[in-house]
């Protein structure tokens, strides 16, 4: 197959890059289309504060005026400063089932990263570890939950054939209310709640001043709680505020709350209704049609994704995380969401994985992989 690699250099080409995603999911019943406007915003180097400390380049493979693959190259300078390494990333990868096309796309990013002094290519990240991360390798029988990636089942084979090797696997757990809200769980969380004087308060989405204060609290806990994790990079104030503003319209206030011990913030929970259950019907990815589907079908949502659950290091041995999970389940149950997904969890995060399997009776039902390749 003859094709050429085209570097995206203008807004028209960027729209082609975004719109091309639909080429790879025709007749796939599990593809929940993203909103095209959100994709454009994510890639906007002027509006997305991530690019204040990062670089991105976009390319697509074109054959007979059809886009048959696409990819981004990303350098996150804050990542390399923090971890003292020279890692460059690839992301937004889509490709037909053709090794030559996939190889050409990956090699294009590798050449760019090499010229920038990088020694490792890692991905996919879209465009950072705080956004959509990794490639689905197990669990293709269900759609992805909100803000989790989805891809054709042949993508991992393309990675293997292109000499990409496993860097880290990420896990998604399915949680069922009927399984983990047991009498034992109720007693356990009750003892912990009483012993440590654990209380909860909702994030205030209505009052602008209080919302800003709550976001600052979440930001502090997030950056402190995730700091030891592999691949973690502290979010800047501008990045966190950008994310909070983006999530505000789709967040459910009753699933966004701060846990306090003796009146002091100790952790927080952010759960999102799985809007992909609605957006899967929005085949065009249009904003107005997406809003219409949300307004008319939101009551059908039965799944919550636990997108962030963080506990400050000084409280991580208190068991407050179990109380947060219990509170999360009870609140979701009242909203008729008796299925939860906790994602993503690092495969070697022993404390979190143990808590999800033993305390919460969760099961791993999807696996994702981040790949590496040495740049020579």
The 8 nearest C-alpha neighbors of each residue, nearest first, counted from 0:
[[1, 2, 62, 99, 100, 97, 63, 3],
 [2, 0, 62, 3, 63, 61, 100, 60],
 [1, 3, 62, 61, 60, 0, 4, 63],
 [2, 4, 61, 60, 5, 62, 1, 59],
 [3, 5, 60, 59, 61, 58, 6, 2],
 [6, 4, 59, 58, 60, 3, 7, 61],
 [5, 7, 58, 57, 8, 59, 4, 56],
 [8, 6, 57, 12, 58, 13, 9, 5],
 [7, 9, 6, 12, 10, 13, 57, 11],
 [8, 10, 12, 11, 7, 13, 14, 6],
 [11, 9, 13, 12, 14, 8, 7, 15],
 [10, 12, 14, 13, 9, 15, 8, 7],
 [11, 13, 15, 14, 10, 7, 9, 16],
 [12, 14, 16, 10, 15, 11, 7, 17],
 [13, 15, 17, 11, 16, 12, 18, 10],
 [16, 14, 12, 18, 13, 17, 19, 11],
 [15, 17, 13, 14, 19, 18, 12, 59],
 [18, 16, 14, 19, 15, 20, 13, 38],
 [19, 17, 15, 20, 16, 14, 21, 35],
 [18, 20, 21, 16, 22, 17, 15, 66],
 [21, 19, 22, 18, 23, 17, 93, 16],
 [20, 22, 19, 23, 24, 18, 25, 32],
 [23, 21, 20, 19, 24, 25, 67, 66],
 [22, 24, 21, 20, 25, 95, 94, 93],
 [25, 23, 27, 21, 22, 26, 30, 20],
 [24, 26, 27, 23, 22, 21, 28, 30],
 [25, 27, 28, 24, 30, 29, 23, 21],
 [26, 28, 24, 25, 29, 30, 151, 23],
 [29, 27, 30, 26, 142, 31, 279, 24],
 [30, 28, 142, 27, 141, 31, 140, 143],
 [31, 29, 27, 28, 32, 142, 24, 279],
 [30, 32, 279, 275, 278, 29, 33, 142],
 [33, 31, 284, 30, 279, 282, 278, 34],
 [34, 32, 284, 35, 31, 38, 37, 278],
 [33, 35, 284, 37, 36, 285, 286, 38],
 [34, 36, 38, 37, 284, 33, 285, 39],
 [35, 37, 39, 38, 34, 40, 286, 285],
 [38, 36, 40, 34, 35, 39, 41, 33],
 [39, 37, 35, 41, 40, 36, 42, 34],
 [38, 40, 36, 42, 37, 41, 43, 35],
 [39, 41, 37, 43, 42, 38, 36, 47],
 [40, 42, 38, 39, 43, 37, 47, 126],
 [43, 41, 39, 40, 44, 38, 47, 126],
 [44, 42, 40, 45, 46, 41, 47, 39],
 [43, 45, 50, 47, 46, 42, 48, 51],
 [44, 46, 43, 47, 48, 50, 51, 42],
 [45, 47, 43, 44, 48, 40, 41, 50],
 [46, 48, 49, 43, 44, 45, 50, 41],
 [49, 47, 50, 51, 238, 237, 46, 241],
 [50, 48, 51, 47, 238, 52, 53, 44],
 [51, 49, 53, 52, 48, 44, 54, 47],
 [50, 52, 48, 49, 53, 47, 44, 54],
 [53, 51, 50, 76, 49, 77, 75, 54],
 [54, 52, 50, 75, 74, 76, 51, 49],
 [55, 53, 74, 73, 50, 75, 56, 52],
 [54, 56, 73, 72, 74, 71, 57, 53],
 [57, 55, 72, 71, 73, 58, 54, 7],
 [56, 58, 71, 7, 6, 70, 72, 55],
 [59, 57, 6, 5, 7, 70, 69, 71],
 [58, 60, 69, 5, 68, 4, 70, 61],
 [61, 59, 4, 68, 3, 67, 66, 69],
 [60, 62, 66, 2, 3, 65, 67, 64],
 [61, 63, 2, 65, 64, 1, 66, 3],
 [62, 64, 65, 61, 2, 66, 1, 3],
 [63, 65, 62, 61, 66, 2, 67, 60],
 [66, 64, 62, 61, 63, 67, 60, 19],
 [65, 67, 61, 60, 68, 19, 62, 59],
 [66, 68, 60, 95, 61, 94, 65, 62],
 [69, 67, 94, 60, 93, 59, 66, 95],
 [68, 70, 59, 93, 92, 58, 60, 94],
 [69, 71, 92, 91, 58, 90, 57, 59],
 [72, 70, 57, 90, 89, 56, 91, 58],
 [71, 73, 89, 56, 108, 55, 88, 57],
 [74, 72, 55, 88, 54, 89, 87, 75],
 [75, 73, 87, 54, 53, 76, 88, 55],
 [74, 76, 53, 78, 77, 73, 52, 54],
 [75, 77, 79, 78, 53, 52, 74, 80],
 [78, 76, 80, 75, 79, 81, 52, 232],
 [79, 77, 81, 75, 76, 80, 232, 82],
 [78, 80, 84, 76, 83, 82, 81, 77],
 [81, 79, 77, 83, 78, 82, 76, 84],
 [80, 82, 78, 79, 83, 77, 232, 84],
 [83, 81, 79, 84, 80, 78, 230, 77],
 [84, 82, 80, 79, 81, 85, 78, 86],
 [83, 85, 79, 82, 86, 80, 78, 81],
 [86, 84, 117, 118, 79, 119, 87, 83],
 [87, 85, 119, 117, 84, 120, 118, 79],
 [86, 88, 74, 120, 117, 73, 119, 112],
 [89, 87, 121, 73, 120, 122, 72, 74],
 [88, 90, 72, 122, 123, 71, 73, 121],
 [89, 91, 123, 124, 71, 125, 92, 70],
 [92, 90, 70, 125, 71, 93, 123, 69],
 [93, 91, 70, 90, 69, 94, 71, 123],
 [94, 92, 68, 69, 91, 70, 20, 23],
 [95, 93, 68, 67, 101, 96, 69, 92],
 [94, 96, 97, 67, 68, 23, 93, 100],
 [97, 95, 94, 98, 153, 157, 154, 101],
 [96, 98, 95, 100, 99, 101, 94, 157],
 [99, 97, 101, 100, 102, 157, 96, 160],
 [100, 98, 102, 101, 97, 103, 0, 104],
 [99, 101, 103, 102, 98, 97, 104, 68],
 [102, 100, 98, 104, 103, 99, 105, 94],
 [101, 103, 99, 105, 100, 104, 161, 98],
 [102, 104, 106, 100, 101, 105, 107, 99],
 [103, 105, 107, 101, 102, 106, 100, 70],
 [106, 104, 102, 108, 107, 103, 109, 101],
 [105, 107, 109, 103, 108, 104, 102, 110],
 [108, 106, 104, 110, 105, 109, 103, 111],
 [107, 109, 111, 72, 105, 106, 110, 112],
 [108, 110, 106, 112, 111, 107, 113, 105],
 [111, 109, 113, 107, 108, 112, 106, 114],
 [112, 110, 108, 114, 109, 113, 107, 115],
 [113, 111, 115, 109, 117, 114, 110, 87],
 [112, 114, 110, 116, 117, 115, 111, 109],
 [113, 115, 111, 112, 116, 110, 117, 109],
 [114, 116, 112, 113, 117, 111, 110, 74],
 [117, 115, 113, 114, 112, 118, 85, 111],
 [116, 118, 85, 113, 112, 86, 115, 119],
 [117, 119, 374, 85, 373, 86, 116, 113],
 [120, 118, 373, 86, 374, 372, 117, 87],
 [119, 121, 87, 372, 88, 371, 86, 373],
 [122, 120, 371, 88, 370, 89, 87, 119],
 [123, 121, 89, 124, 369, 370, 88, 90],
 [122, 124, 90, 133, 89, 132, 369, 134],
 [125, 123, 132, 90, 126, 122, 127, 133],
 [126, 124, 90, 131, 127, 91, 130, 132],
 [125, 127, 124, 90, 130, 73, 128, 131],
 [128, 126, 124, 129, 130, 125, 132, 131],
 [127, 129, 130, 132, 124, 231, 131, 230],
 [128, 130, 127, 131, 132, 234, 232, 126],
 [131, 129, 127, 128, 125, 132, 126, 124],
 [132, 130, 125, 147, 148, 146, 124, 129],
 [131, 133, 124, 128, 130, 123, 125, 148],
 [134, 132, 369, 123, 368, 367, 124, 122],
 [135, 133, 367, 368, 136, 369, 123, 148],
 [134, 136, 367, 137, 366, 149, 150, 368],
 [135, 137, 367, 366, 155, 134, 368, 138],
 [138, 136, 366, 365, 135, 139, 367, 364],
 [139, 137, 365, 140, 364, 141, 366, 136],
 [138, 140, 141, 137, 152, 142, 135, 136],
 [139, 141, 138, 142, 29, 137, 28, 365],
 [142, 140, 139, 29, 143, 138, 28, 144],
 [143, 141, 29, 30, 144, 31, 140, 139],
 [142, 144, 149, 147, 148, 141, 145, 31],
 [143, 145, 147, 273, 275, 146, 142, 304],
 [144, 146, 273, 275, 147, 274, 143, 304],
 [147, 145, 131, 144, 148, 130, 143, 306],
 [146, 148, 144, 145, 131, 143, 149, 132],
 [149, 147, 131, 143, 146, 134, 132, 150],
 [148, 150, 143, 135, 147, 30, 134, 151],
 [149, 151, 135, 152, 148, 154, 134, 93],
 [150, 152, 153, 154, 149, 24, 23, 139],
 [151, 153, 154, 150, 139, 155, 136, 135],
 [154, 152, 156, 151, 155, 157, 96, 150],
 [153, 155, 157, 156, 152, 151, 158, 150],
 [156, 154, 158, 157, 153, 136, 159, 152],
 [157, 155, 159, 158, 153, 154, 160, 152],
 [156, 158, 154, 160, 155, 159, 98, 161],
 [159, 157, 155, 161, 163, 156, 160, 154],
 [160, 158, 156, 162, 161, 157, 163, 155],
 [159, 161, 157, 162, 158, 156, 98, 163],
 [160, 162, 158, 159, 163, 102, 157, 98],
 [163, 161, 159, 160, 164, 158, 372, 371],
 [162, 164, 372, 158, 159, 371, 161, 370],
 [165, 163, 370, 371, 162, 372, 166, 159],
 [164, 166, 370, 167, 371, 369, 368, 163],
 [165, 167, 370, 371, 369, 164, 168, 368],
 [166, 168, 369, 165, 368, 169, 370, 346],
 [169, 167, 368, 367, 346, 369, 345, 170],
 [168, 170, 345, 367, 344, 346, 366, 343],
 [171, 169, 366, 344, 343, 365, 346, 345],
 [170, 172, 342, 365, 343, 363, 341, 364],
 [173, 171, 363, 341, 362, 340, 361, 364],
 [172, 174, 340, 362, 361, 339, 364, 363],
 [175, 173, 339, 361, 338, 340, 172, 176],
 [174, 176, 338, 178, 177, 337, 339, 179],
 [175, 177, 337, 178, 179, 180, 328, 338],
 [178, 176, 175, 180, 179, 181, 337, 174],
 [179, 177, 175, 176, 180, 360, 181, 359],
 [178, 180, 359, 181, 360, 176, 177, 175],
 [179, 181, 176, 177, 184, 178, 185, 182],
 [180, 182, 184, 183, 179, 185, 178, 177],
 [183, 181, 185, 184, 186, 180, 187, 179],
 [184, 182, 186, 181, 185, 187, 180, 188],
 [185, 183, 181, 187, 182, 186, 180, 188],
 [184, 186, 182, 183, 188, 187, 189, 181],
 [185, 187, 189, 183, 184, 188, 190, 182],
 [188, 186, 184, 190, 189, 185, 183, 191],
 [187, 189, 322, 191, 190, 185, 186, 192],
 [188, 190, 186, 192, 187, 191, 185, 193],
 [189, 191, 193, 187, 188, 192, 194, 186],
 [192, 190, 188, 194, 193, 189, 195, 187],
 [191, 193, 197, 189, 190, 196, 195, 194],
 [194, 192, 196, 190, 191, 195, 189, 197],
 [195, 193, 191, 192, 196, 190, 197, 189],
 [196, 194, 197, 193, 192, 260, 191, 261],
 [195, 197, 193, 260, 261, 192, 194, 198],
 [198, 196, 260, 192, 195, 259, 258, 193],
 [197, 199, 259, 258, 196, 260, 200, 192],
 [200, 198, 258, 257, 259, 256, 201, 197],
 [199, 201, 257, 256, 202, 258, 198, 259],
 [202, 200, 256, 255, 203, 257, 253, 252],
 [201, 203, 256, 255, 213, 204, 252, 200],
 [202, 204, 210, 205, 201, 209, 206, 213],
 [203, 205, 210, 206, 202, 252, 207, 247],
 [206, 204, 203, 207, 210, 209, 208, 202],
 [205, 207, 209, 208, 210, 204, 203, 211],
 [208, 206, 210, 209, 211, 205, 204, 203],
 [209, 207, 211, 210, 206, 212, 213, 205],
 [208, 210, 212, 211, 206, 207, 213, 203],
 [209, 211, 213, 207, 203, 212, 208, 204],
 [212, 210, 214, 208, 209, 213, 207, 215],
 [213, 211, 209, 215, 210, 214, 216, 208],
 [212, 214, 216, 210, 215, 211, 209, 202],
 [213, 215, 217, 211, 216, 212, 218, 210],
 [214, 216, 218, 212, 213, 217, 219, 211],
 [217, 215, 213, 219, 214, 218, 220, 212],
 [218, 216, 214, 220, 219, 215, 221, 213],
 [217, 219, 215, 221, 216, 220, 214, 222],
 [218, 220, 216, 217, 222, 221, 223, 215],
 [221, 219, 223, 217, 218, 222, 224, 311],
 [222, 220, 218, 224, 223, 219, 217, 225],
 [221, 223, 219, 233, 220, 225, 224, 226],
 [224, 222, 220, 226, 221, 225, 219, 311],
 [225, 223, 311, 221, 222, 226, 220, 309],
 [224, 226, 228, 222, 227, 223, 221, 231],
 [225, 227, 223, 228, 224, 222, 231, 233],
 [228, 226, 225, 229, 231, 224, 223, 230],
 [229, 227, 225, 231, 226, 230, 348, 345],
 [230, 228, 231, 227, 345, 226, 225, 167],
 [229, 231, 228, 232, 128, 78, 82, 227],
 [232, 230, 228, 229, 226, 233, 225, 128],
 [233, 231, 78, 234, 230, 77, 81, 226],
 [232, 234, 222, 235, 231, 226, 225, 77],
 [235, 233, 238, 239, 232, 236, 222, 129],
 [234, 236, 238, 237, 239, 233, 49, 48],
 [235, 237, 239, 238, 240, 234, 218, 241],
 [236, 238, 240, 235, 239, 48, 241, 234],
 [239, 237, 241, 235, 48, 240, 236, 234],
 [238, 240, 242, 236, 241, 237, 234, 243],
 [239, 241, 243, 237, 242, 238, 244, 236],
 [242, 240, 238, 244, 239, 243, 237, 245],
 [241, 243, 245, 239, 240, 244, 246, 238],
 [244, 242, 240, 246, 245, 241, 247, 239],
 [243, 245, 241, 247, 242, 246, 240, 248],
 [246, 244, 242, 243, 247, 241, 248, 249],
 [247, 245, 243, 249, 244, 248, 250, 242],
 [246, 248, 244, 250, 249, 245, 243, 204],
 [249, 247, 246, 250, 245, 244, 251, 243],
 [250, 248, 246, 247, 251, 271, 272, 245],
 [251, 249, 247, 271, 246, 248, 252, 272],
 [250, 252, 254, 253, 271, 249, 255, 272],
 [253, 251, 255, 254, 250, 202, 201, 204],
 [252, 254, 251, 255, 201, 330, 256, 331],
 [255, 253, 270, 252, 251, 269, 256, 327],
 [256, 254, 269, 252, 253, 268, 202, 201],
 [255, 257, 201, 202, 268, 200, 267, 254],
 [256, 258, 267, 200, 199, 266, 201, 268],
 [259, 257, 199, 266, 267, 265, 198, 264],
 [258, 260, 264, 263, 265, 198, 262, 197],
 [261, 259, 197, 262, 263, 196, 195, 265],
 [260, 262, 196, 263, 259, 197, 195, 198],
 [261, 263, 260, 259, 264, 198, 197, 196],
 [262, 264, 259, 260, 261, 265, 258, 266],
 [265, 263, 259, 258, 266, 260, 257, 262],
 [266, 264, 259, 311, 258, 310, 260, 263],
 [267, 265, 310, 258, 309, 311, 257, 264],
 [266, 268, 257, 258, 309, 256, 308, 310],
 [267, 269, 308, 256, 255, 307, 270, 257],
 [270, 268, 255, 307, 306, 254, 305, 308],
 [271, 269, 305, 254, 304, 306, 255, 303],
 [270, 272, 304, 303, 250, 273, 251, 305],
 [273, 271, 303, 274, 302, 304, 300, 270],
 [274, 272, 145, 275, 303, 302, 144, 276],
 [273, 275, 276, 277, 272, 145, 278, 300],
 [274, 276, 278, 277, 273, 145, 279, 31],
 [277, 275, 274, 279, 278, 273, 300, 31],
 [276, 278, 275, 274, 279, 293, 280, 292],
 [279, 277, 275, 281, 280, 31, 276, 274],
 [278, 280, 31, 277, 281, 275, 276, 32],
 [281, 279, 278, 282, 277, 292, 31, 276],
 [282, 280, 278, 279, 283, 289, 284, 288],
 [281, 283, 280, 284, 32, 279, 278, 31],
 [284, 282, 285, 281, 32, 288, 34, 35],
 [285, 283, 34, 35, 32, 282, 281, 33],
 [284, 286, 283, 288, 287, 34, 289, 35],
 [285, 287, 289, 288, 34, 290, 284, 36],
 [288, 286, 290, 289, 285, 291, 292, 284],
 [287, 289, 291, 290, 285, 286, 292, 281],
 [290, 288, 286, 292, 287, 291, 281, 285],
 [289, 291, 293, 287, 288, 292, 294, 286],
 [290, 292, 288, 294, 289, 293, 295, 287],
 [291, 293, 289, 295, 290, 294, 296, 277],
 [294, 292, 290, 297, 296, 291, 295, 277],
 [293, 295, 291, 292, 296, 297, 290, 298],
 [294, 296, 292, 293, 297, 291, 298, 290],
 [297, 295, 293, 298, 299, 292, 294, 277],
 [296, 298, 293, 299, 300, 294, 295, 277],
 [297, 299, 296, 300, 295, 301, 294, 335],
 [298, 300, 297, 296, 301, 277, 276, 335],
 [301, 299, 298, 297, 302, 276, 273, 272],
 [300, 302, 336, 335, 299, 337, 338, 303],
 [303, 301, 338, 336, 339, 273, 300, 272],
 [304, 302, 272, 339, 273, 271, 336, 270],
 [303, 305, 340, 271, 270, 339, 306, 341],
 [306, 304, 270, 341, 307, 340, 269, 303],
 [305, 307, 304, 270, 269, 342, 341, 271],
 [308, 306, 269, 305, 268, 309, 270, 267],
 [309, 307, 268, 267, 269, 306, 310, 305],
 [308, 310, 266, 267, 224, 221, 307, 220],
 [309, 311, 266, 265, 224, 315, 312, 314],
 [310, 312, 224, 265, 314, 313, 220, 266],
 [313, 311, 315, 314, 224, 310, 223, 316],
 [312, 314, 311, 315, 316, 310, 265, 317],
 [315, 313, 312, 317, 311, 316, 265, 310],
 [314, 316, 312, 317, 313, 310, 311, 318],
 [317, 315, 314, 318, 313, 319, 312, 320],
 [316, 318, 314, 319, 315, 191, 195, 320],
 [319, 317, 320, 321, 316, 191, 315, 322],
 [318, 320, 322, 321, 317, 323, 191, 315],
 [319, 321, 323, 318, 322, 324, 310, 315],
 [322, 320, 324, 323, 319, 318, 325, 188],
 [321, 323, 188, 319, 325, 320, 324, 326],
 [322, 324, 320, 326, 321, 325, 327, 319],
 [325, 323, 327, 321, 322, 326, 328, 320],
 [326, 324, 322, 328, 327, 323, 321, 329],
 [325, 327, 323, 329, 324, 328, 322, 330],
 [328, 326, 324, 330, 325, 329, 323, 331],
 [329, 327, 331, 325, 326, 330, 332, 324],
 [330, 328, 332, 326, 331, 327, 325, 333],
 [329, 331, 327, 333, 332, 328, 326, 334],
 [330, 332, 336, 334, 328, 333, 329, 327],
 [333, 331, 335, 329, 336, 334, 337, 330],
 [332, 334, 330, 331, 335, 329, 336, 328],
 [333, 335, 331, 332, 336, 330, 301, 337],
 [336, 334, 332, 333, 337, 301, 331, 300],
 [337, 335, 301, 331, 302, 332, 334, 338],
 [336, 338, 176, 332, 335, 175, 301, 331],
 [339, 337, 302, 175, 336, 174, 176, 303],
 [340, 338, 303, 174, 302, 304, 173, 175],
 [339, 341, 304, 173, 172, 305, 174, 342],
 [342, 340, 305, 172, 171, 304, 343, 339],
 [343, 341, 171, 344, 340, 306, 305, 172],
 [342, 344, 171, 170, 169, 341, 345, 306],
 [345, 343, 170, 169, 342, 346, 171, 348],
 [346, 344, 169, 348, 347, 170, 168, 343],
 [345, 347, 169, 168, 348, 170, 344, 167],
 [348, 346, 345, 349, 352, 344, 168, 350],
 [349, 347, 345, 351, 350, 346, 352, 344],
 [350, 348, 352, 347, 351, 353, 346, 354],
 [349, 351, 353, 352, 348, 354, 355, 347],
 [350, 352, 354, 353, 349, 348, 355, 344],
 [353, 351, 355, 349, 354, 350, 348, 356],
 [354, 352, 350, 356, 351, 355, 357, 349],
 [353, 355, 358, 351, 352, 357, 356, 350],
 [354, 356, 359, 352, 361, 353, 358, 357],
 [357, 355, 360, 361, 353, 354, 359, 358],
 [356, 358, 360, 354, 359, 353, 355, 361],
 [359, 357, 354, 355, 360, 356, 179, 321],
 [358, 360, 355, 179, 361, 356, 357, 354],
 [361, 359, 356, 357, 179, 358, 178, 355],
 [362, 360, 356, 174, 359, 355, 173, 172],
 [361, 363, 172, 173, 364, 356, 360, 174],
 [364, 362, 172, 171, 365, 173, 170, 361],
 [363, 365, 172, 362, 138, 171, 173, 366],
 [366, 364, 138, 171, 137, 363, 170, 367],
 [367, 365, 170, 137, 136, 169, 135, 171],
 [366, 368, 135, 169, 134, 136, 168, 133],
 [369, 367, 168, 133, 134, 167, 169, 370],
 [368, 370, 133, 122, 167, 166, 123, 168],
 [369, 371, 165, 166, 164, 122, 121, 163],
 [372, 370, 121, 164, 166, 120, 163, 165],
 [373, 371, 120, 163, 119, 374, 164, 121],
 [372, 374, 119, 118, 375, 120, 371, 163],
 [373, 375, 118, 119, 372, 120, 113, 109],
 [374, 373, 118, 113, 119, 109, 372, 117]]
